[in-house]
Amino acid sequence: MIVAGIDIGSITAETVILEDDQILAYSILPTGANSRTAAERSLAAALREAKIQKEDLLGIVTTGYGRASFPFADKRITEITCHARGAFFVHPETRTVIDIGGQDSKVIRLDGRGRNVDFQMNDKCAAGTGRFLEVMAHALEVNLEDLGRLSRSAPRTIKISSTCTVFAESEVVSLIAENQPKEVIIRGLHDAIADRILGLVHRVGIEEEVALTGGVAKNEGVVHALEDRLGVKLFVPPEPQIIGALGAALAARDLASHRGGLTLS
C-alpha cells in the first residue's frame, strides 16, 4: 500500500511517500507565493524519487498552513495531530514533541499510544521560528545553515531583550554597531528562542522523552540551548523537517486501509 502525506508550510512544503511502514521517498521544497503549486511540485519530486506515478497512490492527506489549498487530498488534518503521529512513529518513546516551524512553534504532550493529550502553540508571532532565524541571518550577513556552528563557538552569550522579530532585528543591528562578535549575538538569539519555547513547555508540562521536530531542529545551537534549559537530552529525528508530512502519510495509510470505516481527527 503506497500513500502520500504533504505538509504545506509557510516556508517549505514537504512530501513523504510511504509504503506500509517504509518511507520510499521524500521531498522538501520552498513554498513560495503559491501553496497549491508548492504542494504539487513537492509531490511530483517525491514521486520521481520513489519512481512511481501519482496513480499508484491509494491516498493523500495534507497538513500544515496551506493544507486546504491542495484539491486532490482525501483528507486534511491539523499539524498538531500529524507531528504527534510522525514523531511517535519515528521514536515510540516520545511523550513530548517540540516543533519549531517556519512561522509557528508548538509543544505537544502525548500519551503512551502517541495521541495528543495537550498542546500549546505560538502562531501569532514569528519570533522563535525559522523565519526569525532567516531574518537574523540576513542582518548578520551569514548563511542560515552556519548559525548553529557559529553559536557553538561563542565564548559567551548576550541578552536579546526583544521578542518581536522586527525589534530583535534592530537590536541585532545595534549590537553589530557596538562590535559585538557575530558568534556571541547568534548564541544570544538561540537562547532567546529557547526561552520562548520554554514558556510553551511550562504551560503544557514536559514528559520524557522529548522529540524536536521542524527545520529549526537542524540548528545545533538551538538544540543545545533547549537542552540546557530543559535539562533533558532531545531526540532529533534523522530528517526532522518531514515529521509532519510523515504523520500525514500515516493518516493516509489508515484512511486507505479503512476507507469509509475510520474517522480521522
Buried (B, 14 or more C-beta within 10 A) or exposed (E): EBBBBBBBBBBBBBBBBBBEEEBBBBBBBEBEEEBBBBBBBBBBBBBEBBEBEEEBBBBBBBBBBBBEBBEBBBBBBBBBBBBBBBBBBBBEEBBBBBBBBBBBBBBBBBEEEBEBBEBBBBBEBBBBBBBBBBBBBEBBEBEBEBBBBBBBEBEEBBEBEBBEBEEBBEBBEEBBEEEBBBBBBBBBBBBBBBBBBBEBBEEBEBBEBBBBBBBBBBBBBBBBBBBEBBEBEBBBBEBBBBBBBBBBBBBBBBBBEEEEEEEBE
